[in-house]
Amino acid sequence: MFVAVCVLMSAQAFAGSPSDVGLCKGAIATIMYKDPSIMKGKMHGNEARIGYTRKADGSKFEMKCKFPKKGLVIWAGKIDGQWGRWRTHTADSIVTYEVANDSTTFYENMASKVVGEKTFSNAMLN
């Protein structure tokens, strides 16, 4: 019984809140309609950088995210080998998230309306 309790507690601790790389994967997966499991990522200073290859044609995509406050993701993409602008213009969608127990829900908001929503297990994001 003790071993079972320890294993359960370890699994819950492992699933915990997603890392910044995991949050970036979830945000990009939500707005790009992709599965976060195809993404690889790492931290570069205070930015999370992720990338994936589209199976259909082998095209590679790279994005980076920053987190100016809890619950908010700002992202930029690489275009022709150069980093594009941070998506902070009033015409850009805003990506927010909520962490709850073992999952995180991402919302793509535009003009004060949710235009996209996706929930991922925290284990999938880390």
N, C-alpha and C positions, 0 to 999 in steps of 0.2 A: 504494500500500500504506500509506504513512504517513497519508494522508487517511482511509482506512478505519479504521485503528487509532484515530485521533483521534475520529472519529465514534462508534465503539463505546465509547470511554472516556467521551465526553460523555453518551451515552445511559445508561450505567451510573450516572454521577454524578447525572444528573437523576432516575433512578428511586429512588435512595438511600432512606434512612429517611423514613417519613411525617412530616409536620409534626404539631403538636398538633391542628390542625383535621382533618387526615387521620385521625389516631388516633380522634378523636371520631366522625367519619363512620363509620369501620369498626366501632367499638363499638356505636353506635346501629343501624347496618345489621344487625349480628349479632343484637341482642336484639329488634329490631322487624321482622325478616325483610324488609328493604328493600334496594334497590340503592343503594350510596353515590353513584352518579353523579347521582341526583336531588337530592342535598343540596348546599346552598350553605353556606359558613361563613366565619367570621373570628374573630380573637382579640379579646377584650375584657379587657384587663389580663392576668391569668394564666389566664383561662378561655377555652376554645374554645367558640364558640357556633355551632350549625348549625340549619338548618331545611329543611323540605321540604313540598310540597303533595301530598296524596293525590289521584291522578288520578280515582279512582272517584267522589269526591264533592266535591273541591275543598277539603277540610279542610286547614288549615295546622297544622304541628307545629313547635315549637321546643324544643331541648334545649341544655344546656351541660355541659361536661366539665372536670374537673380531674384532675391527675396527681400524686398524693401521692408516688409512687415509680415508678421505671421498671418497666414491665410491668403497671401497674394503672390502670384508668380508673374514676373516680367520676362519676356523672352525675345530672342533675336535669332535669325537664321543666317547661314552662310550662303552667299550668292556669288557664283563664279570665283570661288576661292577667297572672297572677302566677306568679313562680317557685315551684315546688314544692320539697319537701325534697330534699336530697342523698340518694342511695340508699346509705346506710351502716348501716341497721338490720340486725340479724343475720338477719332473715327475707328480706332483699333478696338478689338474685343479685349475684355479684361478677364484674366483667368484667376479664379479664387478656388480655395479648397478647404475642406473640413475633415479633420482626422477624428475617427470615432472607433474606439476599441481596436479591432483588427482590420479596419478598412479605411480608405480615404476616398472621399467624393470630390471630384473636380467639376467646376462650373465655368462654362464660357459664357460671359455676359456681354451683351451689346445693347446700348441705349436702354440700360436698366432692365433688360429682359434676359432671362436664361435662354440661350440658343443652343447650348450643348451641355450634357451632363453625363458623367461616367463614374462609376465606382469600381475601385480595384482593391484587392486584398493587399495589406501592407507587405506581406511576404512576397507578393508578385512584384512590388515596386523596389524591394531591396535586393 
